[in-house]
């Protein structure tokens, strides 16, 4: 069922025990929207917990100050009985995106709901879906639930929801930054958010080693397809160094995006032996969501990704081929 905000809010009010979860390695939109919905449910006395496949990354760990964020381990599901009446998948729509938690939680919840803004989210595992692909962030959908409930986000919820907005709009730099996004940001600032403090918390708490890591990563990047594709490949060792330095790896893509003539930026990260996480960003009209679908993933026209089996060089060659084909179609006047 595709739910309106009012229908979805009614489902939450009558759900009993609710578990909020999201994709592996939760990002700012996933975590921030979860905190926003957590506090909305708590506002009417609802029973709710946040349980994710992984803990927040270092640059987002401060979000735990605004609400209890649990990471899955062998004790998370208790004694094997029902975990809850409703599982809400946020910023994703399929249980497989939860990794080991998705397998473990199956059958331990009464029903599944989805709150998401990605393409095809309404075709995921949700019995109920509250989805709008035009929304800039999942947090924007949560704010619509606040509107229907007649509740203003409190201090803690506002911080989470602001992180959601800035994470998926690149601090209001991306093309999905609309008048609605600015209006929502203003609403959250009025609830007590200090954007400067949040920016510092997210981006100015790195270790000194982060400078060397960024330099190394940028130096390892390359341009292919006559400069139209910027690519960066990070093996497991490089990712570990970045983690120790507290670096948000997505920021490494920004220098490549600033180069004139680049249409697509691809970052490939070796998350495990034989498993490559691909992140794609489009600078122009090319639809990287379509490319991600061919790799078994998804996302948005301008930002998408997938996790692919294979070695990093083989996956890089596959990504280059897909981008080349899409650019050819686009130049021929077709749909890229």
C-alpha positions in Angstrom: 0.0 0.0 0.0 1.2 3.5 -0.9 0.4 5.6 2.1 -0.3 9.3 2.4 1.4 11.1 5.3 -1.9 11.0 7.3 -2.3 7.2 6.6 1.2 6.5 7.6 1.0 8.5 10.7 -2.1 6.6 11.7 -0.3 3.3 11.2 2.5 4.5 13.4 0.1 5.5 16.2 -1.5 2.1 16.2 1.6 0.0 15.7 2.6 -1.0 19.2 6.4 -1.7 19.3 8.3 -0.1 16.5 11.8 -0.7 15.2 13.5 1.9 13.0 16.3 0.6 10.8 18.2 1.5 7.7 20.9 0.4 5.3 24.4 -0.8 6.1 26.9 2.0 6.9 24.1 4.5 7.6 24.7 8.0 6.3 23.5 11.3 7.5 20.1 11.1 5.9 19.4 7.6 7.2 20.5 8.4 10.8 19.0 11.9 10.9 15.6 10.9 9.6 15.6 8.0 12.1 16.2 10.4 15.0 13.5 12.7 13.7 10.9 9.9 13.5 12.1 8.4 16.8 11.3 11.6 18.7 7.9 12.0 16.9 6.8 8.6 18.0 8.0 9.2 21.5 6.0 12.5 21.5 2.8 10.4 21.9 4.4 7.8 24.2 5.1 5.3 21.5 7.5 2.4 22.1 10.3 2.7 19.6 14.0 1.9 19.1 16.6 2.5 16.4 18.6 -0.6 15.4 21.0 -0.4 12.4 23.3 -2.9 10.8 26.4 -0.7 11.7 27.2 2.1 14.1 27.5 5.6 12.9 30.7 6.6 11.1 33.1 8.6 13.1 32.0 11.9 11.6 28.4 11.2 12.5 29.0 9.6 16.0 27.8 12.8 17.7 24.3 12.1 16.5 24.0 9.6 19.4 23.8 12.7 21.7 20.3 13.3 20.3 18.9 9.8 20.7 19.8 6.1 21.3 21.2 4.6 18.2 21.9 0.9 18.5 24.2 -1.2 16.2 23.3 -4.9 15.5 25.2 -7.6 17.3 24.4 -11.1 18.6 22.4 -9.8 21.5 20.3 -7.2 19.6 17.4 -9.5 18.9 16.9 -10.8 22.5 15.7 -14.3 23.2 14.3 -15.0 19.8 10.8 -13.8 20.3 9.1 -11.1 18.3 11.2 -8.0 18.1 8.4 -5.6 17.4 5.0 -5.1 15.7 6.4 -2.8 12.9 9.8 -2.5 11.3 10.3 0.8 9.5 13.0 0.8 6.8 14.3 4.3 6.4 16.3 5.6 3.5 16.1 2.2 1.9 13.4 -0.2 1.0 14.8 -3.7 0.9 15.8 -6.0 3.8 18.9 -7.1 1.9 20.2 -3.6 2.3 20.4 -4.3 6.1 23.1 -7.0 5.6 23.2 -9.6 8.3 20.5 -7.7 10.3 18.1 -8.1 7.4 18.4 -11.8 7.5 18.2 -12.0 11.3 15.2 -9.8 11.7 13.1 -11.4 9.0 10.1 -13.1 10.7 10.7 -11.3 14.0 8.5 -8.3 13.2 4.8 -8.2 12.5 4.9 -6.0 9.3 7.3 -3.8 7.4 7.0 -0.2 6.3 9.2 2.0 4.2 10.0 5.7 4.4 12.3 6.6 1.5 12.9 9.0 -1.4 14.8 6.7 -3.8 13.5 5.5 -7.1 11.5 2.3 -7.0 11.3 2.4 -3.1 7.6 1.7 -3.5 8.5 -1.7 -5.0 10.6 -2.8 -2.0 9.8 -5.0 0.9 7.3 -2.7 2.6 3.8 -3.8 3.3 3.2 0.0 3.5 5.3 2.6 1.7 5.5 6.3 2.4 7.6 7.4 -0.6 8.3 10.5 -2.6 11.2 10.5 -5.1 11.0 14.3 -5.5 11.9 14.8 -1.8 15.5 15.9 -1.3 16.0 13.6 1.7 14.2 11.0 3.7 14.2 13.6 6.6 12.0 15.8 4.4 9.3 13.1 4.5 9.6 12.8 8.3 9.0 16.5 8.5 5.7 16.1 6.6 4.7 13.6 9.3 5.4 16.3 11.9 3.1 18.6 9.9 0.2 16.2 9.9 0.8 15.4 13.6 0.7 19.2 14.4 4.0 18.9 16.2 7.1 21.1 15.9 10.4 19.2 16.0 12.1 19.6 19.4 15.7 20.4 19.9 17.0 16.8 19.5 14.8 15.9 16.5 15.6 19.1 14.7 19.3 18.4 14.9 18.9 14.9 13.3 16.6 16.3 10.6 18.9 19.1 9.7 21.8 16.6 9.3 19.4 14.6 7.0 18.9 17.6 4.8 22.5 18.8 4.6 23.8 15.2 4.0 21.7 14.7 0.9 21.9 18.2 -0.5 25.6 18.7 0.1 25.0 21.5 2.5 22.5 23.0 -0.1 24.9 22.8 -3.0 23.3 20.0 -5.1 20.6 20.4 -7.7 18.0 18.8 -5.4 18.1 21.9 -3.1 14.7 23.5 -3.5 12.7 26.3 -1.9 11.1 23.6 0.2 14.5 22.5 1.5 15.4 26.0 2.5 12.0 26.5 4.2 12.5 23.3 6.2 16.1 24.3 7.2 14.7 27.6 8.4 12.1 25.7 10.5 14.8 23.6 12.1 17.0 26.5 12.9 14.0 28.1 14.7 13.9 24.8 16.7 17.4 25.5 18.0 19.8 24.1 15.3 23.1 26.0 15.0 24.3 25.2 11.4 27.8 26.3 12.2 28.2 24.0 15.1 26.7 21.1 13.2 29.1 21.7 10.3 32.1 21.7 12.7 30.8 18.5 14.3 30.5 16.8 10.9 33.6 18.1 9.1 36.1 19.6 11.5 36.9 16.9 13.9 39.3 14.8 11.8 42.6 13.5 12.9 45.8 15.1 11.7 46.4 12.0 9.5 43.3 13.0 7.4 45.3 15.5 5.5 47.8 12.9 4.3 45.0 10.5 3.5 43.2 13.1 1.4 46.4 14.0 -0.5 47.1 10.3 -1.1 43.6 9.6 -2.3 43.4 12.6 -4.6 46.8 11.7 -6.0 45.6 8.2 -6.8 42.6 9.5 -8.8 42.5 9.4 -12.5 40.5 10.8 -15.4 39.2 8.5 -18.2 37.1 8.8 -21.3 38.8 12.0 -22.4 38.3 13.6 -19.0 34.6 13.0 -18.8 34.9 10.3 -16.1 36.8 11.0 -12.8 37.5 7.8 -11.0 39.0 6.9 -7.6 39.6 3.3 -6.4 40.3 2.6 -2.7 41.3 -0.8 -1.6 40.6 -2.1 1.9 43.8 -0.9 3.3 43.2 2.7 2.1 39.7 2.6 3.5 41.0 1.5 6.9 43.5 4.4 6.9 40.7 6.8 6.1 38.6 5.3 8.9 41.4 5.7 11.4 41.7 9.4 10.3 38.0 9.9 10.7 37.5 10.9 7.1 34.1 11.0 5.4 35.2 9.2 2.2 32.5 10.9 0.1 34.4 14.2 0.5 37.2 12.8 -1.6 34.9 12.9 -4.6 34.6 16.7 -4.4 37.9 17.7 -6.0 37.1 15.4 -9.0 33.7 17.0 -9.3 35.3 20.5 -9.5 37.2 19.7 -12.7 35.9 21.2 -15.9 34.6 18.6 -18.4 33.9 15.9 -15.9 30.4 14.4 -16.4 30.6 11.6 -13.9 32.6 10.8 -10.8 32.9 7.2 -9.6 34.4 6.1 -6.3 35.1 2.4 -5.8 35.7 1.1 -2.3 36.7 -2.4 -1.4 34.3 -3.1 1.5 35.4 -6.8 1.7 37.5 -9.2 -0.4 35.6 -9.5 -3.7 33.0 -6.8 -2.7 33.2 -3.4 -4.2 31.0 -0.5 -3.2 30.5 1.9 -6.1 29.4 5.5 -5.6 28.4 7.5 -8.7 27.8 11.3 -9.1 26.6 13.1 -12.2 27.5 16.6 -13.0 25.2 17.1 -16.0 22.3 15.3 -17.6 23.6 11.8 -17.4 21.4 9.6 -15.2 23.7 7.6 -12.9 20.7 5.9 -11.3 20.3 3.9 -14.5 23.9 2.9 -14.4 23.5 1.8 -10.7 20.5 -0.3 -11.6 22.6 -2.2 -14.1 25.1 -2.8 -11.3 22.3 -4.1 -9.0 21.9 -0.9 -7.0 19.9 2.3 -7.3 19.6 5.9 -6.1 18.9 9.2 -7.8 19.6 10.7 -11.2 22.5 12.7 -9.9 23.7 10.4 -7.1 23.5 6.6 -7.0 25.4 3.5 -6.0 25.7 -0.2 -5.8 27.7 -3.0 -4.2 29.2 -5.3 -6.8 31.0 -8.7 -6.6 34.4 -8.8 -8.2 37.9 -7.3 -8.0 38.3 -3.6 -8.0 40.0 -3.4 -11.4 37.3 -5.5 -13.0 34.6 -3.5 -11.5 36.3 -0.2 -12.5 36.4 -1.5 -16.1 32.7 -2.3 -16.0 31.8 1.1 -14.6 33.9 2.8 -17.3 32.1 0.8 -20.0 28.7 1.7 -18.6 29.6 5.4 -18.4 31.0 5.3 -21.9 27.8 3.8 -23.3 25.6 6.3 -21.5 27.7 9.3 -22.7 27.4 8.0 -26.3 23.6 7.7 -26.0 23.4 11.2 -24.5 25.6 12.8 -27.2 23.4 11.1 -29.8 20.3 12.8 -28.4 19.1 9.8 -26.5 18.4 9.3 -22.8 21.7 8.9 -20.9 
